[in-house]
Amino acid sequence: MSQLFRLKSLDRMLGEAERGQSLKRTLGPFQLTILGIGAIVGAGIFSTIGTAAAGGAGHTGAGPAIVVSFVLTAIVCGFAALCYAEFAAMVPIAGSAYTYAYATLGELVAWIIGWDLIIEYAVGNVAVAISWSGYFQELLRNMGVGFPAWLGTDYRSAAMAAGQVAEAAAAGIDPASLGPAVTLAAQALAEAPRLAGLPIVFNLPAFAIVMLITWVLVIGIKESAWVTTGTTFLNVGIILFFVVVGIFYVKPANWTPFAPHGFTGIWGAAAIIFFAYIGFDAVSTAAEETRNPQRDMPVGMIASLVICTVIYIAVAIVLTGLLHWEQLGTAQPLATAFSAIGMNWAAGVISLGAVFACTSVLMVFQLGQPRIFFSMARDGLLPPWAAKIHPKYRTPHVTTILTGIVVALFASVTNINEVVELTNIGTLFAFALVSAGIIVLRHVDPGRKRPFRTPLVPLVPLLSIFSCLWLAVQLPAVTWWRFIAWLAGGLVLYFLYGHRHSRLREGN
């Protein structure tokens, strides 16, 4: 039993990272902050804010009090960010929460977190790629460019929509009343060509953008960072456009009542918009590629979180002032708000911004996941080929390509709503365990040099743990069951391979 919780010392981790298999250190605080903003300001602010305000299946909306939801979620993430910052400055190597857990909570917990982070990065990127495809196709339609429905819809969504249309027709209900999204998805299945009798429905834009980003990431971390910098600046600029233009059309009457469902709606909305905050921790995965990680990692994570919170609050204030909160429950609420006041050209600009936003998130998340695999393989918990580094570009090219292929394939056939909530619970779980690790390490190794120290330990880590679990409880029960099933599968893989091949067990 003790072998399951064997620790890997921080000194050993740092020594291994400096011998032969280290990544290229090229990033500074500016690039790290941009990476963080690029990861955070993405699909979440363009999509989940609407349903969080208006409510939906299984939850009530926050209404204009969505502003409070953003503040509460930022506080939760802030507690976690302070804990991540201490670890990232103290252990500046690839692996993020997985690495931290290995040093404080033991190998089994480290494996669980590493497996859990797949949900945040890889599964989360599936959702973002699908969202990117939707906005991209909307841009094409606005420009008068047609795109075959069967090449722009995932099979799962098409099959579900076809079932809804059939049920409506059987009940004598006009299928058009189900909305254009359902109609278009059902059309994709009806018009799809068939191979051996099977319909070919494939989200080609989602597949293509993931593979393109995978190629960029293989070339190099510096090049990837500059691409992210460009898309992030464009993205933030368009969001500021929404705020600056929209503020002149705000109707204060739309802010009344401020909290129509009280704190029940506010907390429920916070659990949903948490997806809009996922990403700041992705900065920690680039620690081994940072020039001065002891100083720059805390700056990158905390600065990006603060900047994004200010942006989110401004967007929430303007959005709920433009349009009554009950009318915001769409997949593209920012564009919907402008369309409702007759500014279709502005809605098109917002759609363009969403494309840039999703591109930034795809870049950063796709950067993070391979480095988790890389770290686990370096420890013997995954096969050695997963720890290979490209001889020219000094990037983990094998895991980058593998991750890209898997994400691209799932994004082309999977429904977005079935993966977003799973991403949220996986991330909250990782945040809670990292926070627990801070308390443990302060107890077992109090004298270790800490370039950045989480304040008020153990209060801040405990607040992080409690608040993360509280938000997780707000998620539907089916999400919990899917998460438990995912972790169970990971444990099977650990005992079949990881436990047997661990370098700690082998004494290497």
ZAMARGU-4260 file (C-alpha; in steps of 0.2 Angstrom, whole numbers, plus 5000, padded with zeros to 4 digits):
<rodrens>
0) 5000/5000/5000 | 5014/5012/5004 | 5021/5010/4986 | 5005/5018/4980 | 5009/5034/4989
5) 5027/5035/4986 | 5034/5053/4984 | 5045/5059/4971 | 5057/5072/4979 | 5057/5090/4972
10) 5076/5089/4970 | 5075/5073/4960 | 5062/5081/4948 | 5072/5097/4946 | 5088/5086/4942
15) 5079/5075/4929 | 5072/5091/4920 | 5090/5097/4918 | 5097/5081/4911 | 5095/5078/4892
20) 5076/5078/4891 | 5073/5096/4896 | 5063/5108/4885 | 5068/5124/4877 | 5067/5139/4889
25) 5061/5154/4878 | 5046/5162/4887 | 5045/5178/4898 | 5032/5186/4909 | 5023/5195/4894
30) 5021/5179/4884 | 5015/5169/4899 | 5002/5182/4903 | 4996/5182/4885 | 4996/5163/4885
35) 4985/5164/4901 | 4973/5177/4893 | 4972/5167/4877 | 4967/5152/4887 | 4955/5160/4898
40) 4946/5172/4886 | 4938/5160/4874 | 4923/5150/4870 | 4916/5153/4888 | 4913/5171/4887
45) 4905/5170/4870 | 4893/5156/4874 | 4890/5151/4892 | 4887/5168/4899 | 4870/5168/4890
50) 4863/5152/4898 | 4871/5157/4914 | 4861/5173/4914 | 4844/5166/4907 | 4844/5149/4914
55) 4842/5132/4906 | 4838/5114/4909 | 4842/5110/4927 | 4846/5127/4933 | 4840/5144/4936
60) 4848/5160/4928 | 4857/5173/4938 | 4849/5188/4928 | 4859/5204/4929 | 4867/5197/4944
65) 4878/5187/4933 | 4891/5200/4937 | 4891/5193/4955 | 4893/5176/4948 | 4909/5181/4939
70) 4916/5189/4954 | 4913/5174/4965 | 4920/5162/4951 | 4936/5174/4950 | 4938/5173/4969
75) 4937/5154/4968 | 4950/5154/4954 | 4961/5166/4963 | 4962/5155/4978 | 4968/5141/4967
80) 4979/5152/4957 | 4989/5157/4972 | 4992/5139/4976 | 4997/5135/4958 | 5009/5150/4958
85) 5019/5143/4973 | 5021/5126/4965 | 5025/5133/4948 | 5039/5145/4955 | 5046/5131/4966
90) 5045/5117/4954 | 5048/5125/4936 | 5046/5109/4926 | 5032/5102/4914 | 5018/5093/4922
95) 5008/5106/4931 | 4996/5099/4945 | 5002/5081/4941 | 5020/5086/4945 | 5015/5095/4961
100) 5004/5080/4967 | 5019/5068/4964 | 5029/5078/4976 | 5016/5080/4990 | 5002/5067/4989
105) 5010/5052/4981 | 5011/5043/4965 | 4993/5036/4965 | 4986/5054/4968 | 4998/5061/4955
110) 4991/5048/4942 | 4973/5052/4946 | 4977/5071/4943 | 4987/5067/4927 | 4972/5057/4921
115) 4960/5070/4927 | 4969/5084/4917 | 4965/5075/4901 | 4947/5080/4904 | 4952/5099/4906
120) 4964/5100/4892 | 4960/5087/4879 | 4941/5085/4882 | 4939/5103/4885 | 4948/5107/4868
125) 4935/5095/4860 | 4921/5107/4865 | 4931/5123/4860 | 4935/5115/4843 | 4916/5112/4840
130) 4912/5130/4846 | 4926/5137/4834 | 4918/5127/4819 | 4901/5134/4823 | 4907/5152/4823
135) 4917/5149/4808 | 4903/5143/4798 | 4892/5158/4804 | 4905/5169/4797 | 4905/5160/4780
140) 4886/5162/4780 | 4887/5180/4784 | 4898/5182/4769 | 4886/5172/4758 | 4898/5157/4757
145) 4888/5141/4758 | 4895/5126/4768 | 4888/5108/4767 | 4878/5104/4783 | 4885/5086/4783
150) 4903/5093/4783 | 4900/5105/4797 | 4890/5095/4810 | 4896/5081/4821 | 4887/5065/4820
155) 4881/5064/4838 | 4872/5081/4836 | 4865/5076/4819 | 4858/5060/4826 | 4850/5069/4841
160) 4842/5082/4831 | 4835/5070/4818 | 4827/5061/4833 | 4820/5077/4840 | 4812/5082/4822
165) 4805/5064/4821 | 4797/5066/4838 | 4790/5083/4834 | 4783/5077/4817 | 4774/5062/4826
170) 4766/5074/4838 | 4760/5085/4825 | 4772/5099/4830 | 4780/5110/4816 | 4799/5104/4817
175) 4804/5122/4813 | 4798/5127/4830 | 4813/5117/4837 | 4825/5131/4831 | 4837/5133/4817
180) 4851/5124/4826 | 4841/5108/4827 | 4834/5110/4809 | 4851/5112/4802 | 4859/5097/4812
185) 4844/5086/4806 | 4847/5092/4788 | 4865/5087/4789 | 4860/5069/4793 | 4846/5069/4779
190) 4857/5076/4766 | 4873/5066/4770 | 4881/5055/4757 | 4881/5036/4762 | 4895/5024/4762
195) 4889/5006/4764 | 4873/5012/4770 | 4880/5023/4783 | 4878/5042/4783 | 4894/5052/4782
200) 4892/5067/4795 | 4909/5075/4799 | 4913/5091/4807 | 4927/5096/4795 | 4931/5113/4801
205) 4933/5107/4819 | 4945/5093/4813 | 4955/5105/4802 | 4958/5118/4815 | 4964/5106/4828
210) 4977/5098/4815 | 4983/5115/4810 | 4986/5120/4828 | 4995/5103/4831 | 5007/5107/4817
215) 5011/5124/4824 | 5014/5117/4841 | 5026/5104/4834 | 5036/5118/4826 | 5040/5126/4842
220) 5034/5134/4859 | 5040/5151/4854 | 5032/5151/4837 | 5016/5145/4846 | 5017/5159/4859
225) 5018/5172/4845 | 5003/5165/4836 | 4993/5165/4852 | 4999/5183/4855 | 4992/5189/4839
230) 4975/5180/4841 | 4974/5185/4859 | 4976/5204/4855 | 4963/5203/4841 | 4951/5193/4852
235) 4953/5206/4867 | 4951/5220/4854 | 4934/5214/4848 | 4928/5211/4866 | 4932/5229/4870
240) 4923/5233/4854 | 4908/5225/4861 | 4909/5235/4877 | 4913/5252/4870 | 4900/5251/4856
245) 4887/5242/4867 | 4888/5254/4882 | 4879/5268/4871 | 4864/5256/4869 | 4862/5250/4887
250) 4845/5252/4895 | 4846/5252/4914 | 4828/5245/4915 | 4835/5229/4909 | 4845/5227/4926
255) 4829/5226/4936 | 4826/5214/4944 | 4845/5212/4948 | 4844/5195/4955 | 4828/5187/4950
260) 4832/5170/4958 | 4843/5175/4972 | 4859/5167/4977 | 4852/5150/4970 | 4853/5157/4953
265) 4870/5166/4956 | 4879/5150/4962 | 4871/5140/4948 | 4877/5152/4935 | 4895/5152/4944
270) 4896/5134/4941 | 4892/5136/4922 | 4903/5151/4919 | 4918/5142/4927 | 4921/5136/4910
275) 4925/5154/4905 | 4939/5154/4918 | 4947/5138/4914 | 4965/5141/4907 | 4975/5151/4919
280) 4982/5135/4926 | 4988/5130/4908 | 5002/5143/4911 | 5010/5131/4923 | 5012/5118/4910
285) 5025/5129/4901 | 5036/5131/4917 | 5050/5121/4909 | 5050/5132/4894 | 5051/5149/4904
290) 5067/5158/4906 | 5064/5164/4924 | 5050/5153/4931 | 5053/5157/4949 | 5048/5175/4945
295) 5038/5174/4929 | 5026/5160/4932 | 5016/5168/4947 | 5016/5184/4937 | 5009/5176/4921
300) 4995/5166/4931 | 4989/5180/4942 | 4990/5194/4930 | 4980/5185/4917 | 4967/5180/4929
305) 4965/5198/4935 | 4964/5205/4918 | 4951/5193/4912 | 4940/5196/4927 | 4939/5214/4923
310) 4935/5210/4905 | 4922/5198/4910 | 4913/5210/4922 | 4913/5224/4909 | 4905/5212/4896
315) 4892/5206/4909 | 4887/5223/4913 | 4885/5229/4895 | 4877/5213/4889 | 4863/5212/4902
320) 4860/5231/4899 | 4858/5228/4880 | 4845/5215/4881 | 4833/5208/4895 | 4842/5193/4903
325) 4827/5181/4899 | 4832/5183/4880 | 4850/5179/4882 | 4849/5160/4882 | 4857/5157/4865
330) 4873/5149/4860 | 4880/5166/4854 | 4873/5179/4867 | 4884/5193/4862 | 4880/5193/4844
335) 4861/5190/4849 | 4861/5206/4859 | 4868/5217/4844 | 4856/5208/4832 | 4841/5212/4843
340) 4845/5231/4842 | 4847/5230/4823 | 4866/5230/4823 | 4869/5215/4812 | 4886/5221/4806
345) 4892/5222/4824 | 4885/5204/4827 | 4896/5199/4813 | 4911/5207/4821 | 4908/5198/4837
350) 4907/5181/4827 | 4924/5185/4820 | 4930/5188/4838 | 4924/5172/4844 | 4934/5163/4830
355) 4950/5172/4837 | 4945/5168/4855 | 4943/5149/4851 | 4959/5149/4841 | 4968/5155/4856
360) 4961/5143/4868 | 4964/5128/4856 | 4982/5134/4855 | 4985/5135/4874 | 4976/5119/4879
365) 4983/5109/4865 | 5000/5115/4871 | 4996/5109/4889 | 4990/5092/4887 | 5005/5084/4878
370) 5016/5091/4892 | 5006/5081/4905 | 5009/5065/4895 | 5027/5070/4893 | 5030/5071/4912
375) 5020/5055/4916 | 5030/5046/4903 | 5047/5053/4910 | 5042/5045/4926 | 5038/5028/4919
380) 5019/5029/4921 | 5016/5030/4902 | 5027/5021/4888 | 5044/5029/4884 | 5039/5035/4867
385) 5028/5048/4875 | 5043/5056/4883 | 5052/5059/4866 | 5057/5076/4861 | 5059/5082/4843
390) 5078/5084/4839 | 5076/5100/4830 | 5061/5109/4838 | 5064/5103/4856 | 5045/5100/4858
395) 5036/5084/4864 | 5031/5080/4846 | 5025/5063/4848 | 5012/5067/4862 | 5008/5083/4853
400) 5003/5074/4837 | 4994/5060/4846 | 4984/5072/4856 | 4980/5082/4841 | 4973/5067/4831
405) 4962/5061/4846 | 4955/5079/4849 | 4952/5082/4831 | 4943/5065/4828 | 4932/5067/4844
410) 4928/5085/4839 | 4922/5080/4822 | 4909/5068/4829 | 4905/5073/4847 | 4891/5084/4854
415) 4897/5100/4863 | 4885/5100/4877 | 4890/5082/4883 | 4908/5088/4886 | 4908/5105/4894
420) 4901/5100/4911 | 4914/5086/4912 | 4928/5098/4908 | 4922/5109/4923 | 4921/5095/4936
425) 4938/5088/4931 | 4946/5105/4933 | 4938/5109/4949 | 4944/5092/4956 | 4962/5096/4950
430) 4962/5113/4958 | 4956/5106/4975 | 4970/5093/4975 | 4984/5106/4971 | 4977/5116/4985
435) 4978/5102/4997 | 4996/5099/4991 | 5001/5116/4997 | 4996/5112/5015 | 5005/5095/5015
440) 5021/5102/5008 | 5021/5116/5021 | 5020/5103/5034 | 5033/5090/5028 | 5046/5102/5020
445) 5043/5119/5028 | 5061/5125/5026 | 5061/5123/5007 | 5065/5139/4997 | 5049/5146/4990
450) 5051/5160/4977 | 5033/5164/4979 | 5023/5159/4994 | 5004/5157/4995 | 4998/5169/5008
455) 4988/5164/5024 | 4992/5145/5023 | 4982/5135/5027 | 4967/5147/5026 | 4969/5151/5007
460) 4971/5133/5002 | 4956/5127/5013 | 4945/5141/5005 | 4951/5135/4988 | 4946/5117/4992
465) 4929/5121/4999 | 4924/5133/4985 | 4930/5121/4971 | 4920/5107/4979 | 4905/5119/4982
470) 4905/5123/4963 | 4906/5105/4958 | 4891/5101/4969 | 4881/5113/4958 | 4884/5102/4943
475) 4871/5089/4937 | 4872/5071/4945 | 4875/5063/4927 | 4891/5073/4926 | 4897/5066/4942
480) 4894/5048/4936 | 4903/5051/4920 | 4918/5059/4930 | 4918/5044/4942 | 4918/5032/4927
485) 4933/5041/4919 | 4943/5040/4935 | 4939/5022/4937 | 4946/5018/4919 | 4961/5028/4923
490) 4964/5018/4939 | 4963/5002/4929 | 4976/5008/4917 | 4988/5013/4931 | 4988/4996/4939
495) 4990/4988/4922 | 5005/4998/4917 | 5010/5013/4927 | 5012/5005/4944 | 5023/4991/4936
500) 5034/5003/4926 | 5036/5017/4938 | 5054/5023/4939 | 5052/5026/4958 | 5047/5007/4960
505) 5061/5002/4949 | 5074/5012/4959 | 5079/5023/4943
</rodrens>
